Amino acid sequence: MERTAAPPSPPLPEVPGLLDGIPAQRTARPAEPPAEAAPRHRYRVPVPFTLSYAAVLAVTSYGTVHLDASLVHALHQGSSTDVAHLARTPVLVLVASALWVAGGFASPFTLGFLVVLTALERRVGGVRTAVVFFLGHVLATLATEVPVGLGVLVGRLPDSSLHRLDYGISFGVAASVGALTGLLGPWLRYPLLAAFGGMLLQDLIAFTDPLTNWGHLIALATGVAGWSRVRRWERDRRFGGR
């Protein structure tokens, strides 16, 4: 009997993903590390030195008007940068004495504070303006009170001079005026310096409060002596963004 060969089997259809009839094993991809979050830039809003300080002065000036007079006098006396207080708690009274405005918030030095320190802060920044202000405040205070202490020590002044009432912002304002004039053009610098210096000299000639008047002139000279420094600060702020 003749045997007939079986017809060839048709090729198996190609099934995607099959290898010899067995599903191909796909190699697992390694898990990608999570993308690192972009660092967040924290933008700090600078707090204006002049505006913040003026708010403090407004509060203390309000207190001098509405608090009991004996309490206000005790606060002023406790904040006074006289020799007795400087010998015991120098840092405390140097800071506390600058929290009051002699003559109240309507004093001309308050207007000078707002105008001069705002202009200086716009040019050199708040921190550097604070340095100028407090440097003038501290140096002028020490320059006027240390001779008083020496005078009492050698017997040239009475012991009551150790407790002289001395507080206010005027020394810091005078130093800021001196520093600001160094940043102005000559056409404005010297007339402003002459007008302010002349006013201080008139007060000194009147001899109503010679220690304070000398302190104003010393503070003004302190600001003028810092012209090169404040000019460098202005250049740094203008070109370096600081």
GIFEN-V131466 format. One record per helix or strand of 3 or more residues. SS is the DSSP state (alpha for helix, beta for strand). FROM is the first residue (numbers start at 1). LEN is the number of residues. If there is no record, write none. Layout:
SS_FROM_LEN + SS_FROM_LEN
This chain:
alpha_49_18 + alpha_69_11 + alpha_83_6 + alpha_90_10 + alpha_108_17 + alpha_126_28 + alpha_159_5 + alpha_170_12 + alpha_186_21 + alpha_210_16 + alpha_227_14
